[in-house]
Amino acid sequence: MDRIGLPPAYTRPEAAAAGLTRAQLRDDGVRVTRGAYVSTAVPLGLRAACLAALPVLPAGTVFSHRTAATLLGAPLRAGWPVHLTVPPGTHRPRRARFAAHVCALGEGDVTTEHGLPLTSGVRTWLDLAGLLPPGELLAVGDALMRAGHLDAATLAHRLAGTTGRRGVVTARALAGHLTPLAASCPESLVRHALLSSDLPGPEVQVPVQDPRGRVVAHADLGYRRWKIAVEYEGRQHAERAQFDRDIDRYSLMAADGWLVLRFGHAVLGRLGTVVDRTRRALISRGATW
């Protein structure tokens, strides 16, 4: 496609203007939607699909909901349909693999990322509050904070002026628990399981000190008062270098009296196990609540 001078994402009029024949378009272009294509020379990712589609969508289109969250770095699986929002009074596009929403977006509701108009972090999170399970919503909020697209003050201000919106009760319940310190989606899901139980809420990135007061490690989650750490270990922990670092870290923690509860991917399908074992660990340390 370089010899014809087309970008990786292009429209049918652009292809015609560049002299692309129907046969060449058929061979090179992967159709994202009517009139919009992505060259087979590049992967058909979410950003490329949105860049290709934007010129054939109504003026004022903003990508939103799951699509915006994914492009802002949230841990959601990118895929169809592509979600977009258009202003009231605008033609609502009806296209296969696209989900159109009609809404007036206000000040602070729109941002630009990757060359695309997206709903802002706070707007995106509130849009998803009525659609995602609470644990996933917490994970998305943590990720948006971690990426710098959401902050506690802006969210609190927005929630104070929001009434009658679907999911707002859930959003208010979770807003105070969002943190940029959460390192991954599974860690957020584990934390939500503990927060939604009757157990004390865990701290995030708990510093572990040696007898001299030096911080020698950090626990993903934990209870400093009772020296209990809750660790989620993803696939990267199986790599040799990381495994060796983990062994050293856990031995340091154990040497100073910490009880470490380690969980892997399988526990995400039975988060009650995390709650049960954390409860037993707390009781073994004499905790009451």
Salt bridges, closest charged atoms under 4 A:
ASP109 OD2 - ARG123 NH1 3.43
ASP109 OD1 - ARG158 NH1 2.82
ASP127 OD1 - ARG123 NE 3.14
ASP127 OD1 - ARG165 NH2 2.34
ASP142 OD2 - ARG191 NH1 2.87
ASP198 OD1 - ARG279 NH2 3.04
GLU203 OE1 - ARG224 NH2 2.62
ASP210 OD2 - ARG214 NE 2.76
GLU231 OE1 - ARG249 NH2 2.77
GLU233 OE2 - ARG262 NE 2.79
ASP244 OD2 - ARG240 NE 3.27
ASP246 OD2 - HIS237 ND1 2.58
ASP246 OD1 - ARG249 NH2 3.55
ASP276 OD2 - ARG280 NH1 3.16
